[in-house]
């Protein structure tokens, strides 16, 4: 992203102080798959990390899980 990366965008969304900012699912889709990369995503407040190239079946399962969690919250 030209102005900020996904980690910074996630931190700002989570820091908004709004319920929707704290609860909206945010998923990283990145070719950076080292343990420290995934950990950085979670530390920034992302809900999950998907490695590229994206496995569509895994993405659908993750989306379903995140939407169920949001609905049940």
N, C-alpha and C positions, 0 to 999 in steps of 0.2 A: 504494500500500500504506500502511496506517495507521502502521506503525512505521518502515519504511525503504523507499526506492525500489529498483528493480531493480538499479541500479548498485551501491549499497551492499550489497545481498544477494549479488550476484555477487562483489564483493571479499571478503566474509566467507567465502563458500563456498570460493573459491580459496585463502584464507589458512588454512584449517583444518589444513593440513599432512598431509592424508590423500590417498592416491592417487586415491580416488574423487572427492574434492573438486576435485582438479586436472584430472581427466580427463573429468568429466561434461559433456556438451554443454549449453550455456546459450545460448538464442536470444532476443534482444530482439524483441518485436513492438510496434512503436510508430508513432504518427503523426508523431513527430519524425524528420524525414528529412534535415535539413541535414547537410552533411559533418561538421561539428563534433559533431553528435548521434551519428552513426554511429561516429566516431572515439572518442568518450567510452565508447561501449559496448565497443569493442574494447580500449581502455585499461583498462577495469574487469575485463577477462578474459572477456568474452562470446565465444562461438564464432562468432556471426553476428548479423545484424540483418535483420529483415523489416519492410517498410513496411506500414502499414495504409492502406486495406483490403488484407487479405492475399490474394495470388494463390495459390490452392491448388496449382496445378501447380508453382509455384516452391517453395512450402513442402514439398511431397512430394520434390522433387529435393534440396533442402537436407537434409531429414531423412535421406534415403537416403545422401547423401554423408557426413554426420556419423556415421551408424551404421556405415558401411563403414570410415571412418577409425578409429573406436573399436574395431571388431572386429579390424582389422589391426594395431593398436598393440601 
